[in-house]
Structure formats: structure tokens, C-alpha cells
């Protein structure tokens, strides 16, 4: 499982960092700590579009821990501009 701490980053940085991890590691499970609101919504939407099931694992006052698990048979498509 890949762990990523993205608390305190403003959009679009959380999505960009999450995308880097997904592309470089091919992780099937992610645990991401990030701020509530737009960072959570945008990262969740990105991961769901890549075939991950997303749930909230833990919540603090202004942050939460998101858990993402790759759905079986789902693949992430990398656009290499071709």
C-alpha cells in the first residue's frame, strides 16, 4: 500500500501528486491524507476515473484519510500524446 501525505496542498497539486504515484508505482491500494473540500473531491474523482474504489477511512477537523483500492480488471490509461 502506498501512503501519501498531501495535507496543506492547494489544488491542483493533490491530484498531480496522486497521478504521479499511480503512474510510477501502479499501486493497487493507496492511503492518502489530504484536506477536506476541493482536494478530497478532486482526488476522489480522479481515482474513481482510474478504476479505484474510494472510501473515507479517518477524519480530522480539516483533513481526512482517503483509502483507494483498485477495482479488479480496471486499468489506468496513460496518455503519451500519440
mmCIF file of the N, C-alpha and C atoms, coordinates in Angstrom:
data_MODEL
# 
_entry.id   MODEL 
# 
loop_
_atom_site.group_PDB 
_atom_site.id 
_atom_site.type_symbol 
_atom_site.label_atom_id 
_atom_site.label_alt_id 
_atom_site.label_comp_id 
_atom_site.label_asym_id 
_atom_site.label_entity_id 
_atom_site.label_seq_id 
_atom_site.pdbx_PDB_ins_code 
_atom_site.Cartn_x 
_atom_site.Cartn_y 
_atom_site.Cartn_z 
_atom_site.occupancy 
_atom_site.B_iso_or_equiv 
_atom_site.pdbx_formal_charge 
_atom_site.auth_seq_id 
_atom_site.auth_comp_id 
_atom_site.auth_asym_id 
_atom_site.auth_atom_id 
_atom_site.pdbx_PDB_model_num 
ATOM 1   N N  . UNK A 1 1  ? 0.839   -1.171 0.000   1.00 0.00 ? 1  UNK A N  1 
ATOM 2   C CA . UNK A 1 1  ? 0.000   0.000  0.000   1.00 0.00 ? 1  UNK A CA 1 
ATOM 3   C C  . UNK A 1 1  ? 0.887   1.238  0.000   1.00 0.00 ? 1  UNK A C  1 
ATOM 4   N N  . UNK A 1 2  ? 0.548   2.175  -0.858  1.00 0.00 ? 2  UNK A N  1 
ATOM 5   C CA . UNK A 1 2  ? 1.267   3.439  -0.925  1.00 0.00 ? 2  UNK A CA 1 
ATOM 6   C C  . UNK A 1 2  ? 0.619   4.448  0.015   1.00 0.00 ? 2  UNK A C  1 
ATOM 7   N N  . UNK A 1 3  ? 1.425   5.148  0.790   1.00 0.00 ? 3  UNK A N  1 
ATOM 8   C CA . UNK A 1 3  ? 0.935   6.196  1.687   1.00 0.00 ? 3  UNK A CA 1 
ATOM 9   C C  . UNK A 1 3  ? 1.403   7.545  1.152   1.00 0.00 ? 3  UNK A C  1 
ATOM 10  N N  . UNK A 1 4  ? 0.471   8.505  1.085   1.00 0.00 ? 4  UNK A N  1 
ATOM 11  C CA . UNK A 1 4  ? 0.804   9.837  0.582   1.00 0.00 ? 4  UNK A CA 1 
ATOM 12  C C  . UNK A 1 4  ? 0.211   10.870 1.540   1.00 0.00 ? 4  UNK A C  1 
ATOM 13  N N  . UNK A 1 5  ? 1.013   11.816 1.994   1.00 0.00 ? 5  UNK A N  1 
ATOM 14  C CA . UNK A 1 5  ? 0.539   12.911 2.837   1.00 0.00 ? 5  UNK A CA 1 
ATOM 15  C C  . UNK A 1 5  ? 0.465   14.165 1.974   1.00 0.00 ? 5  UNK A C  1 
ATOM 16  N N  . UNK A 1 6  ? -0.751  14.589 1.657   1.00 0.00 ? 6  UNK A N  1 
ATOM 17  C CA . UNK A 1 6  ? -0.971  15.748 0.799   1.00 0.00 ? 6  UNK A CA 1 
ATOM 18  C C  . UNK A 1 6  ? -1.659  16.887 1.545   1.00 0.00 ? 6  UNK A C  1 
ATOM 19  N N  . UNK A 1 7  ? -1.667  16.819 2.866   1.00 0.00 ? 7  UNK A N  1 
ATOM 20  C CA . UNK A 1 7  ? -2.297  17.878 3.650   1.00 0.00 ? 7  UNK A CA 1 
ATOM 21  C C  . UNK A 1 7  ? -1.578  19.202 3.394   1.00 0.00 ? 7  UNK A C  1 
ATOM 22  N N  . UNK A 1 8  ? -2.372  20.278 3.288   1.00 0.00 ? 8  UNK A N  1 
ATOM 23  C CA . UNK A 1 8  ? -1.811  21.605 3.120   1.00 0.00 ? 8  UNK A CA 1 
ATOM 24  C C  . UNK A 1 8  ? -1.536  22.005 1.685   1.00 0.00 ? 8  UNK A C  1 
ATOM 25  N N  . UNK A 1 9  ? -1.723  21.087 0.739   1.00 0.00 ? 9  UNK A N  1 
ATOM 26  C CA . UNK A 1 9  ? -1.510  21.423 -0.676  1.00 0.00 ? 9  UNK A CA 1 
ATOM 27  C C  . UNK A 1 9  ? -2.807  21.929 -1.292  1.00 0.00 ? 9  UNK A C  1 
ATOM 28  N N  . UNK A 1 10 ? -2.704  23.005 -2.069  1.00 0.00 ? 10 UNK A N  1 
ATOM 29  C CA . UNK A 1 10 ? -3.895  23.516 -2.739  1.00 0.00 ? 10 UNK A CA 1 
ATOM 30  C C  . UNK A 1 10 ? -3.992  22.904 -4.132  1.00 0.00 ? 10 UNK A C  1 
ATOM 31  N N  . UNK A 1 11 ? -5.207  22.885 -4.658  1.00 0.00 ? 11 UNK A N  1 
ATOM 32  C CA . UNK A 1 11 ? -5.459  22.297 -5.980  1.00 0.00 ? 11 UNK A CA 1 
ATOM 33  C C  . UNK A 1 11 ? -4.753  23.109 -7.052  1.00 0.00 ? 11 UNK A C  1 
ATOM 34  N N  . UNK A 1 12 ? -4.243  22.426 -8.054  1.00 0.00 ? 12 UNK A N  1 
ATOM 35  C CA . UNK A 1 12 ? -4.414  21.019 -8.417  1.00 0.00 ? 12 UNK A CA 1 
ATOM 36  C C  . UNK A 1 12 ? -3.309  20.097 -7.895  1.00 0.00 ? 12 UNK A C  1 
ATOM 37  N N  . UNK A 1 13 ? -2.450  20.582 -7.011  1.00 0.00 ? 13 UNK A N  1 
ATOM 38  C CA . UNK A 1 13 ? -1.303  19.788 -6.542  1.00 0.00 ? 13 UNK A CA 1 
ATOM 39  C C  . UNK A 1 13 ? -1.665  18.406 -5.999  1.00 0.00 ? 13 UNK A C  1 
ATOM 40  N N  . UNK A 1 14 ? -2.731  18.248 -5.194  1.00 0.00 ? 14 UNK A N  1 
ATOM 41  C CA . UNK A 1 14 ? -3.041  16.902 -4.704  1.00 0.00 ? 14 UNK A CA 1 
ATOM 42  C C  . UNK A 1 14 ? -3.330  15.901 -5.828  1.00 0.00 ? 14 UNK A C  1 
ATOM 43  N N  . UNK A 1 15 ? -4.020  16.343 -6.861  1.00 0.00 ? 15 UNK A N  1 
ATOM 44  C CA . UNK A 1 15 ? -4.320  15.453 -7.990  1.00 0.00 ? 15 UNK A CA 1 
ATOM 45  C C  . UNK A 1 15 ? -3.038  15.134 -8.753  1.00 0.00 ? 15 UNK A C  1 
ATOM 46  N N  . UNK A 1 16 ? -2.210  16.125 -8.973  1.00 0.00 ? 16 UNK A N  1 
ATOM 47  C CA . UNK A 1 16 ? -0.953  15.929 -9.704  1.00 0.00 ? 16 UNK A CA 1 
ATOM 48  C C  . UNK A 1 16 ? -0.054  14.931 -8.967  1.00 0.00 ? 16 UNK A C  1 
ATOM 49  N N  . UNK A 1 17 ? 0.076   15.101 -7.653  1.00 0.00 ? 17 UNK A N  1 
ATOM 50  C CA . UNK A 1 17 ? 0.911   14.184 -6.862  1.00 0.00 ? 17 UNK A CA 1 
ATOM 51  C C  . UNK A 1 17 ? 0.337   12.771 -6.853  1.00 0.00 ? 17 UNK A C  1 
ATOM 52  N N  . UNK A 1 18 ? -0.985  12.665 -6.754  1.00 0.00 ? 18 UNK A N  1 
ATOM 53  C CA . UNK A 1 18 ? -1.632  11.348 -6.778  1.00 0.00 ? 18 UNK A CA 1 
ATOM 54  C C  . UNK A 1 18 ? -1.410  10.685 -8.131  1.00 0.00 ? 18 UNK A C  1 
ATOM 55  N N  . UNK A 1 19 ? -1.545  11.433 -9.192  1.00 0.00 ? 19 UNK A N  1 
ATOM 56  C CA . UNK A 1 19 ? -1.337  10.898 -10.542 1.00 0.00 ? 19 UNK A CA 1 
ATOM 57  C C  . UNK A 1 19 ? 0.092   10.372 -10.702 1.00 0.00 ? 19 UNK A C  1 
ATOM 58  N N  . UNK A 1 20 ? 1.071   11.115 -10.180 1.00 0.00 ? 20 UNK A N  1 
ATOM 59  C CA . UNK A 1 20 ? 2.470   10.665 -10.260 1.00 0.00 ? 20 UNK A CA 1 
ATOM 60  C C  . UNK A 1 20 ? 2.652   9.309  -9.585  1.00 0.00 ? 20 UNK A C  1 
ATOM 61  N N  . UNK A 1 21 ? 2.066   9.158  -8.400  1.00 0.00 ? 21 UNK A N  1 
ATOM 62  C CA . UNK A 1 21 ? 2.190   7.894  -7.670  1.00 0.00 ? 21 UNK A CA 1 
ATOM 63  C C  . UNK A 1 21 ? 1.526   6.757  -8.439  1.00 0.00 ? 21 UNK A C  1 
ATOM 64  N N  . UNK A 1 22 ? 0.332   7.002  -8.953  1.00 0.00 ? 22 UNK A N  1 
ATOM 65  C CA . UNK A 1 22 ? -0.398  5.969  -9.704  1.00 0.00 ? 22 UNK A CA 1 
ATOM 66  C C  . UNK A 1 22 ? 0.403   5.560  -10.938 1.00 0.00 ? 22 UNK A C  1 
ATOM 67  N N  . UNK A 1 23 ? 0.942   6.535  -11.649 1.00 0.00 ? 23 UNK A N  1 
ATOM 68  C CA . UNK A 1 23 ? 1.695   6.231  -12.879 1.00 0.00 ? 23 UNK A CA 1 
ATOM 69  C C  . UNK A 1 23 ? 3.018   5.528  -12.602 1.00 0.00 ? 23 UNK A C  1 
ATOM 70  N N  . UNK A 1 24 ? 3.721   5.942  -11.555 1.00 0.00 ? 24 UNK A N  1 
ATOM 71  C CA . UNK A 1 24 ? 5.061   5.379  -11.331 1.00 0.00 ? 24 UNK A CA 1 
ATOM 72  C C  . UNK A 1 24 ? 5.045   4.064  -10.576 1.00 0.00 ? 24 UNK A C  1 
ATOM 73  N N  . UNK A 1 25 ? 4.055   3.859  -9.704  1.00 0.00 ? 25 UNK A N  1 
ATOM 74  C CA . UNK A 1 25 ? 4.068   2.637  -8.889  1.00 0.00 ? 25 UNK A CA 1 
ATOM 75  C C  . UNK A 1 25 ? 3.064   1.594  -9.345  1.00 0.00 ? 25 UNK A C  1 
ATOM 76  N N  . UNK A 1 26 ? 1.998   2.033  -10.000 1.00 0.00 ? 26 UNK A N  1 
ATOM 77  C CA . UNK A 1 26 ? 0.939   1.096  -10.370 1.00 0.00 ? 26 UNK A CA 1 
ATOM 78  C C  . UNK A 1 26 ? 0.244   0.528  -9.144  1.00 0.00 ? 26 UNK A C  1 
ATOM 79  N N  . UNK A 1 27 ? 0.273   1.280  -8.038  1.00 0.00 ? 27 UNK A N  1 
ATOM 80  C CA . UNK A 1 27 ? -0.273  0.813  -6.757  1.00 0.00 ? 27 UNK A CA 1 
ATOM 81  C C  . UNK A 1 27 ? -1.731  0.397  -6.888  1.00 0.00 ? 27 UNK A C  1 
ATOM 82  N N  . UNK A 1 28 ? -2.061  -0.720 -6.257  1.00 0.00 ? 28 UNK A N  1 
ATOM 83  C CA . UNK A 1 28 ? -3.447  -1.179 -6.245  1.00 0.00 ? 28 UNK A CA 1 
ATOM 84  C C  . UNK A 1 28 ? -4.177  -0.692 -4.997  1.00 0.00 ? 28 UNK A C  1 
ATOM 85  N N  . UNK A 1 29 ? -3.408  -0.232 -4.000  1.00 0.00 ? 29 UNK A N  1 
ATOM 86  C CA . UNK A 1 29 ? -4.006  0.340  -2.796  1.00 0.00 ? 29 UNK A CA 1 
ATOM 87  C C  . UNK A 1 29 ? -3.263  1.609  -2.426  1.00 0.00 ? 29 UNK A C  1 
ATOM 88  N N  . UNK A 1 30 ? -4.033  2.634  -2.103  1.00 0.00 ? 30 UNK A N  1 
ATOM 89  C CA . UNK A 1 30 ? -3.467  3.912  -1.699  1.00 0.00 ? 30 UNK A CA 1 
ATOM 90  C C  . UNK A 1 30 ? -4.125  4.372  -0.409  1.00 0.00 ? 30 UNK A C  1 
ATOM 91  N N  . UNK A 1 31 ? -3.352  5.013  0.420   1.00 0.00 ? 31 UNK A N  1 
ATOM 92  C CA . UNK A 1 31 ? -3.871  5.676  1.617   1.00 0.00 ? 31 UNK A CA 1 
ATOM 93  C C  . UNK A 1 31 ? -3.361  7.099  1.549   1.00 0.00 ? 31 UNK A C  1 
ATOM 94  N N  . UNK A 1 32 ? -4.276  8.057  1.448   1.00 0.00 ? 32 UNK A N  1 
ATOM 95  C CA . UNK A 1 32 ? -3.906  9.445  1.204   1.00 0.00 ? 32 UNK A CA 1 
ATOM 96  C C  . UNK A 1 32 ? -4.513  10.339 2.273   1.00 0.00 ? 32 UNK A C  1 
ATOM 97  N N  . UNK A 1 33 ? -3.667  11.132 2.923   1.00 0.00 ? 33 UNK A N  1 
ATOM 98  C CA . UNK A 1 33 ? -4.158  12.137 3.857   1.00 0.00 ? 33 UNK A CA 1 
ATOM 99  C C  . UNK A 1 33 ? -4.186  13.465 3.118   1.00 0.00 ? 33 UNK A C  1 
ATOM 100 N N  . UNK A 1 34 ? -5.343  14.129 3.157   1.00 0.00 ? 34 UNK A N  1 
ATOM 101 C CA . UNK A 1 34 ? -5.480  15.397 2.463   1.00 0.00 ? 34 UNK A CA 1 
ATOM 102 C C  . UNK A 1 34 ? -6.554  16.246 3.117   1.00 0.00 ? 34 UNK A C  1 
ATOM 103 N N  . UNK A 1 35 ? -6.574  17.512 2.722   1.00 0.00 ? 35 UNK A N  1 
ATOM 104 C CA . UNK A 1 35 ? -7.536  18.453 3.269   1.00 0.00 ? 35 UNK A CA 1 
ATOM 105 C C  . UNK A 1 35 ? -8.930  18.140 2.743   1.00 0.00 ? 35 UNK A C  1 
ATOM 106 N N  . UNK A 1 36 ? -9.937  18.509 3.546   1.00 0.00 ? 36 UNK A N  1 
ATOM 107 C CA . UNK A 1 36 ? -11.325 18.331 3.124   1.00 0.00 ? 36 UNK A CA 1 
ATOM 108 C C  . UNK A 1 36 ? -11.655 19.343 2.031   1.00 0.00 ? 36 UNK A C  1 
ATOM 109 N N  . UNK A 1 37 ? -12.810 19.195 1.418   1.00 0.00 ? 37 UNK A N  1 
ATOM 110 C CA . UNK A 1 37 ? -13.251 20.120 0.371   1.00 0.00 ? 37 UNK A CA 1 
ATOM 111 C C  . UNK A 1 37 ? -12.716 19.732 -0.986  1.00 0.00 ? 37 UNK A C  1 
ATOM 112 N N  . UNK A 1 38 ? -12.275 20.729 -1.741  1.00 0.00 ? 38 UNK A N  1 
ATOM 113 C CA . UNK A 1 38 ? -11.838 20.512 -3.122  1.00 0.00 ? 38 UNK A CA 1 
ATOM 114 C C  . UNK A 1 38 ? -10.723 19.481 -3.267  1.00 0.00 ? 38 UNK A C  1 
ATOM 115 N N  . UNK A 1 39 ? -9.685  19.488 -2.418  1.00 0.00 ? 39 UNK A N  1 
ATOM 116 C CA . UNK A 1 39 ? -8.651  18.455 -2.583  1.00 0.00 ? 39 UNK A CA 1 
ATOM 117 C C  . UNK A 1 39 ? -9.228  17.038 -2.507  1.00 0.00 ? 39 UNK A C  1 
ATOM 118 N N  . UNK A 1 40 ? -10.078 16.788 -1.515  1.00 0.00 ? 40 UNK A N  1 
ATOM 119 C CA . UNK A 1 40 ? -10.695 15.466 -1.380  1.00 0.00 ? 40 UNK A CA 1 
ATOM 120 C C  . UNK A 1 40 ? -11.570 15.140 -2.584  1.00 0.00 ? 40 UNK A C  1 
ATOM 121 N N  . UNK A 1 41 ? -12.413 16.082 -2.976  1.00 0.00 ? 41 UNK A N  1 
ATOM 122 C CA . UNK A 1 41 ? -13.332 15.846 -4.090  1.00 0.00 ? 41 UNK A CA 1 
ATOM 123 C C  . UNK A 1 41 ? -12.580 15.575 -5.389  1.00 0.00 ? 41 UNK A C  1 
ATOM 124 N N  . UNK A 1 42 ? -11.556 16.365 -5.671  1.00 0.00 ? 42 UNK A N  1 
ATOM 125 C CA . UNK A 1 42 ? -10.821 16.211 -6.928  1.00 0.00 ? 42 UNK A CA 1 
ATOM 126 C C  . UNK A 1 42 ? -9.983  14.938 -6.969  1.00 0.00 ? 42 UNK A C  1 
ATOM 127 N N  . UNK A 1 43 ? -9.322  14.596 -5.867  1.00 0.00 ? 43 UNK A N  1 
ATOM 128 C CA . UNK A 1 43 ? -8.528  13.361 -5.822  1.00 0.00 ? 43 UNK A CA 1 
ATOM 129 C C  . UNK A 1 43 ? -9.452  12.153 -5.921  1.00 0.00 ? 43 UNK A C  1 
ATOM 130 N N  . UNK A 1 44 ? -10.578 12.193 -5.216  1.00 0.00 ? 44 UNK A N  1 
ATOM 131 C CA . UNK A 1 44 ? -11.545 11.089 -5.282  1.00 0.00 ? 44 UNK A CA 1 
ATOM 132 C C  . UNK A 1 44 ? -12.036 10.884 -6.706  1.00 0.00 ? 44 UNK A C  1 
ATOM 133 N N  . UNK A 1 45 ? -12.414 11.962 -7.357  1.00 0.00 ? 45 UNK A N  1 
ATOM 134 C CA . UNK A 1 45 ? -12.923 11.891 -8.730  1.00 0.00 ? 45 UNK A CA 1 
ATOM 135 C C  . UNK A 1 45 ? -11.858 11.338 -9.673  1.00 0.00 ? 45 UNK A C  1 
ATOM 136 N N  . UNK A 1 46 ? -10.603 11.804 -9.515  1.00 0.00 ? 46 UNK A N  1 
ATOM 137 C CA . UNK A 1 46 ? -9.514  11.306 -10.353 1.00 0.00 ? 46 UNK A CA 1 
ATOM 138 C C  . UNK A 1 46 ? -9.322  9.798  -10.157 1.00 0.00 ? 46 UNK A C  1 
ATOM 139 N N  . UNK A 1 47 ? -9.252  9.368  -8.902  1.00 0.00 ? 47 UNK A N  1 
ATOM 140 C CA . UNK A 1 47 ? -9.019  7.946  -8.632  1.00 0.00 ? 47 UNK A CA 1 
ATOM 141 C C  . UNK A 1 47 ? -10.172 7.083  -9.147  1.00 0.00 ? 47 UNK A C  1 
ATOM 142 N N  . UNK A 1 48 ? -11.397 7.525  -8.965  1.00 0.00 ? 48 UNK A N  1 
ATOM 143 C CA . UNK A 1 48 ? -12.544 6.773  -9.482  1.00 0.00 ? 48 UNK A CA 1 
ATOM 144 C C  . UNK A 1 48 ? -12.473 6.657  -11.000 1.00 0.00 ? 48 UNK A C  1 
ATOM 145 N N  . UNK A 1 49 ? -12.014 7.705  -11.674 1.00 0.00 ? 49 UNK A N  1 
ATOM 146 C CA . UNK A 1 49 ? -11.888 7.651  -13.135 1.00 0.00 ? 49 UNK A CA 1 
ATOM 147 C C  . UNK A 1 49 ? -10.802 6.674  -13.575 1.00 0.00 ? 49 UNK A C  1 
ATOM 148 N N  . UNK A 1 50 ? -9.888  6.348  -12.642 1.00 0.00 ? 50 UNK A N  1 
ATOM 149 C CA . UNK A 1 50 ? -8.810  5.393  -12.924 1.00 0.00 ? 50 UNK A CA 1 
ATOM 150 C C  . UNK A 1 50 ? -9.159  3.974  -12.488 1.00 0.00 ? 50 UNK A C  1 
ATOM 151 N N  . UNK A 1 51 ? -10.392 3.772  -11.998 1.00 0.00 ? 51 UNK A N  1 
ATOM 152 C CA . UNK A 1 51 ? -10.821 2.434  -11.626 1.00 0.00 ? 51 UNK A CA 1 
ATOM 153 C C  . UNK A 1 51 ? -10.622 2.064  -10.168 1.00 0.00 ? 51 UNK A C  1 
ATOM 154 N N  . UNK A 1 52 ? -10.435 3.050  -9.305  1.00 0.00 ? 52 UNK A N  1 
ATOM 155 C CA . UNK A 1 52 ? -10.287 2.781  -7.879  1.00 0.00 ? 52 UNK A CA 1 
ATOM 156 C C  . UNK A 1 52 ? -11.624 2.946  -7.165  1.00 0.00 ? 52 UNK A C  1 
ATOM 157 N N  . UNK A 1 53 ? -11.822 2.151  -6.129  1.00 0.00 ? 53 UNK A N  1 
ATOM 158 C CA . UNK A 1 53 ? -12.937 2.348  -5.199  1.00 0.00 ? 53 UNK A CA 1 
ATOM 159 C C  . UNK A 1 53 ? -12.405 3.224  -4.092  1.00 0.00 ? 53 UNK A C  1 
ATOM 160 N N  . UNK A 1 54 ? -13.111 4.299  -3.781  1.00 0.00 ? 54 UNK A N  1 
ATOM 161 C CA . UNK A 1 54 ? -12.631 5.285  -2.825  1.00 0.00 ? 54 UNK A CA 1 
ATOM 162 C C  . UNK A 1 54 ? -13.547 5.321  -1.609  1.00 0.00 ? 54 UNK A C  1 
ATOM 163 N N  . UNK A 1 55 ? -12.946 5.358  -0.431  1.00 0.00 ? 55 UNK A N  1 
ATOM 164 C CA . UNK A 1 55 ? -13.716 5.495  0.812   1.00 0.00 ? 55 UNK A CA 1 
ATOM 165 C C  . UNK A 1 55 ? -12.930 6.367  1.786   1.00 0.00 ? 55 UNK A C  1 
ATOM 166 N N  . UNK A 1 56 ? -13.654 6.920  2.756   1.00 0.00 ? 56 UNK A N  1 
ATOM 167 C CA . UNK A 1 56 ? -13.026 7.713  3.801   1.00 0.00 ? 56 UNK A CA 1 
ATOM 168 C C  . UNK A 1 56 ? -12.714 6.794  4.963   1.00 0.00 ? 56 UNK A C  1 
ATOM 169 N N  . UNK A 1 57 ? -11.457 6.756  5.352   1.00 0.00 ? 57 UNK A N  1 
ATOM 170 C CA . UNK A 1 57 ? -11.015 5.856  6.401   1.00 0.00 ? 57 UNK A CA 1 
ATOM 171 C C  . UNK A 1 57 ? -10.998 6.536  7.770   1.00 0.00 ? 57 UNK A C  1 
ATOM 172 N N  . UNK A 1 58 ? -10.642 7.817  7.808   1.00 0.00 ? 58 UNK A N  1 
ATOM 173 C CA . UNK A 1 58 ? -10.475 8.520  9.067   1.00 0.00 ? 58 UNK A CA 1 
ATOM 174 C C  . UNK A 1 58 ? -10.667 10.009 8.807   1.00 0.00 ? 58 UNK A C  1 
ATOM 175 N N  . UNK A 1 59 ? -11.225 10.732 9.774   1.00 0.00 ? 59 UNK A N  1 
ATOM 176 C CA . UNK A 1 59 ? -11.442 12.162 9.591   1.00 0.00 ? 59 UNK A CA 1 
ATOM 177 C C  . UNK A 1 59 ? -10.938 12.958 10.771  1.00 0.00 ? 59 UNK A C  1 
ATOM 178 N N  . UNK A 1 60 ? -10.313 14.083 10.474  1.00 0.00 ? 60 UNK A N  1 
ATOM 179 C CA . UNK A 1 60 ? -9.918  15.048 11.487  1.00 0.00 ? 60 UNK A CA 1 
ATOM 180 C C  . UNK A 1 60 ? -10.761 16.299 11.286  1.00 0.00 ? 60 UNK A C  1 
ATOM 181 N N  . UNK A 1 61 ? -10.380 17.375 11.912  1.00 0.00 ? 61 UNK A N  1 
ATOM 182 C CA . UNK A 1 61 ? -11.154 18.618 11.805  1.00 0.00 ? 61 UNK A CA 1 
ATOM 183 C C  . UNK A 1 61 ? -11.152 19.173 10.374  1.00 0.00 ? 61 UNK A C  1 
ATOM 184 N N  . UNK A 1 62 ? -9.966  19.299 9.768   1.00 0.00 ? 62 UNK A N  1 
ATOM 185 C CA . UNK A 1 62 ? -9.843  19.885 8.429   1.00 0.00 ? 62 UNK A CA 1 
ATOM 186 C C  . UNK A 1 62 ? -9.195  18.943 7.423   1.00 0.00 ? 62 UNK A C  1 
ATOM 187 N N  . UNK A 1 63 ? -9.056  17.682 7.779   1.00 0.00 ? 63 UNK A N  1 
ATOM 188 C CA . UNK A 1 63 ? -8.381  16.721 6.900   1.00 0.00 ? 63 UNK A CA 1 
ATOM 189 C C  . UNK A 1 63 ? -9.077  15.371 7.009   1.00 0.00 ? 63 UNK A C  1 
ATOM 190 N N  . UNK A 1 64 ? -8.710  14.490 6.117   1.00 0.00 ? 64 UNK A N  1 
ATOM 191 C CA . UNK A 1 64 ? -9.218  13.120 6.189   1.00 0.00 ? 64 UNK A CA 1 
ATOM 192 C C  . UNK A 1 64 ? -8.242  12.182 5.528   1.00 0.00 ? 64 UNK A C  1 
ATOM 193 N N  . UNK A 1 65 ? -8.444  10.909 5.809   1.00 0.00 ? 65 UNK A N  1 
ATOM 194 C CA . UNK A 1 65 ? -7.647  9.873  5.170   1.00 0.00 ? 65 UNK A CA 1 
ATOM 195 C C  . UNK A 1 65 ? -8.541  9.144  4.187   1.00 0.00 ? 65 UNK A C  1 
ATOM 196 N N  . UNK A 1 66 ? -8.131  9.171  2.955   1.00 0.00 ? 66 UNK A N  1 
ATOM 197 C CA . UNK A 1 66 ? -8.857  8.524  1.870   1.00 0.00 ? 66 UNK A CA 1 
ATOM 198 C C  . UNK A 1 66 ? -8.184  7.191  1.605   1.00 0.00 ? 66 UNK A C  1 
ATOM 199 N N  . UNK A 1 67 ? -8.958  6.163  1.411   1.00 0.00 ? 67 UNK A N  1 
ATOM 200 C CA . UNK A 1 67 ? -8.410  4.844  1.055   1.00 0.00 ? 67 UNK A CA 1 
ATOM 201 C C  . UNK A 1 67 ? -8.940  4.489  -0.316  1.00 0.00 ? 67 UNK A C  1 
ATOM 202 N N  . UNK A 1 68 ? -8.046  4.126  -1.207  1.00 0.00 ? 68 UNK A N  1 
ATOM 203 C CA . UNK A 1 68 ? -8.425  3.771  -2.568  1.00 0.00 ? 68 UNK A CA 1 
ATOM 204 C C  . UNK A 1 68 ? -7.901  2.385  -2.896  1.00 0.00 ? 68 UNK A C  1 
ATOM 205 N N  . UNK A 1 69 ? -8.776  1.564  -3.443  1.00 0.00 ? 69 UNK A N  1 
ATOM 206 C CA . UNK A 1 69 ? -8.424  0.196  -3.825  1.00 0.00 ? 69 UNK A CA 1 
ATOM 207 C C  . UNK A 1 69 ? -8.784  0.010  -5.295  1.00 0.00 ? 69 UNK A C  1 
ATOM 208 N N  . UNK A 1 70 ? -7.844  -0.499 -6.045  1.00 0.00 ? 70 UNK A N  1 
ATOM 209 C CA . UNK A 1 70 ? -8.055  -0.715 -7.477  1.00 0.00 ? 70 UNK A CA 1 
ATOM 210 C C  . UNK A 1 70 ? -9.104  -1.799 -7.688  1.00 0.00 ? 70 UNK A C  1 
ATOM 211 N N  . UNK A 1 71 ? -10.116 -1.473 -8.473  1.00 0.00 ? 71 UNK A N  1 
ATOM 212 C CA . UNK A 1 71 ? -11.143 -2.450 -8.820  1.00 0.00 ? 71 UNK A CA 1 
ATOM 213 C C  . UNK A 1 71 ? -10.505 -3.506 -9.720  1.00 0.00 ? 71 UNK A C  1 
ATOM 214 N N  . UNK A 1 72 ? -10.868 -4.743 -9.511  1.00 0.00 ? 72 UNK A N  1 
ATOM 215 C CA . UNK A 1 72 ? -10.296 -5.837 -10.292 1.00 0.00 ? 72 UNK A CA 1 
ATOM 216 C C  . UNK A 1 72 ? -10.579 -5.635 -11.775 1.00 0.00 ? 72 UNK A C  1 
ATOM 217 N N  . UNK A 1 73 ? -9.530  -5.761 -12.584 1.00 0.00 ? 73 UNK A N  1 
ATOM 218 C CA . UNK A 1 73 ? -9.671  -5.628 -14.023 1.00 0.00 ? 73 UNK A CA 1 
ATOM 219 C C  . UNK A 1 73 ? -9.626  -4.194 -14.527 1.00 0.00 ? 73 UNK A C  1 
ATOM 220 N N  . UNK A 1 74 ? -9.600  -3.223 -13.626 1.00 0.00 ? 74 UNK A N  1 
ATOM 221 C CA . UNK A 1 74 ? -9.546  -1.818 -14.037 1.00 0.00 ? 74 UNK A CA 1 
ATOM 222 C C  . UNK A 1 74 ? -8.110  -1.448 -14.330 1.00 0.00 ? 74 UNK A C  1 
ATOM 223 N N  . UNK A 1 75 ? -7.929  -0.638 -15.333 1.00 0.00 ? 75 UNK A N  1 
ATOM 224 C CA . UNK A 1 75 ? -6.584  -0.202 -15.686 1.00 0.00 ? 75 UNK A CA 1 
ATOM 225 C C  . UNK A 1 75 ? -6.514  1.291  -15.798 1.00 0.00 ? 75 UNK A C  1 
ATOM 226 N N  . UNK A 1 76 ? -5.357  1.841  -15.571 1.00 0.00 ? 76 UNK A N  1 
ATOM 227 C CA . UNK A 1 76 ? -5.123  3.276  -15.712 1.00 0.00 ? 76 UNK A CA 1 
ATOM 228 C C  . UNK A 1 76 ? -4.517  3.504  -17.081 1.00 0.00 ? 76 UNK A C  1 
ATOM 229 N N  . UNK A 1 77 ? -5.114  4.381  -17.829 1.00 0.00 ? 77 UNK A N  1 
ATOM 230 C CA . UNK A 1 77 ? -4.649  4.673  -19.173 1.00 0.00 ? 77 UNK A CA 1 
ATOM 231 C C  . UNK A 1 77 ? -3.771  5.929  -19.137 1.00 0.00 ? 77 UNK A C  1 
ATOM 232 N N  . UNK A 1 78 ? -2.533  5.798  -19.544 1.00 0.00 ? 78 UNK A N  1 
ATOM 233 C CA . UNK A 1 78 ? -1.619  6.934  -19.598 1.00 0.00 ? 78 UNK A CA 1 
ATOM 234 C C  . UNK A 1 78 ? -1.633  7.456  -21.021 1.00 0.00 ? 78 UNK A C  1 
ATOM 235 N N  . UNK A 1 79 ? -1.902  8.745  -21.185 1.00 0.00 ? 79 UNK A N  1 
ATOM 236 C CA . UNK A 1 79 ? -1.914  9.378  -22.494 1.00 0.00 ? 79 UNK A CA 1 
ATOM 237 C C  . UNK A 1 79 ? -0.514  9.903  -22.775 1.00 0.00 ? 79 UNK A C  1 
ATOM 238 N N  . UNK A 1 80 ? 0.164   9.274  -23.715 1.00 0.00 ? 80 UNK A N  1 
ATOM 239 C CA . UNK A 1 80 ? 1.521   9.679  -24.065 1.00 0.00 ? 80 UNK A CA 1 
ATOM 240 C C  . UNK A 1 80 ? 1.531   10.658 -25.235 1.00 0.00 ? 80 UNK A C  1 
ATOM 241 N N  . UNK A 1 81 ? 0.373   11.204 -25.584 1.00 0.00 ? 81 UNK A N  1 
ATOM 242 C CA . UNK A 1 81 ? 0.295   12.193 -26.646 1.00 0.00 ? 81 UNK A CA 1 
ATOM 243 C C  . UNK A 1 81 ? 0.445   11.617 -28.041 1.00 0.00 ? 81 UNK A C  1 
ATOM 244 N N  . UNK A 1 82 ? 0.154   10.360 -28.202 1.00 0.00 ? 82 UNK A N  1 
ATOM 245 C CA . UNK A 1 82 ? 0.268   9.742  -29.531 1.00 0.00 ? 82 UNK A CA 1 
ATOM 246 C C  . UNK A 1 82 ? -1.077  9.522  -30.130 1.00 0.00 ? 82 UNK A C  1 
# 
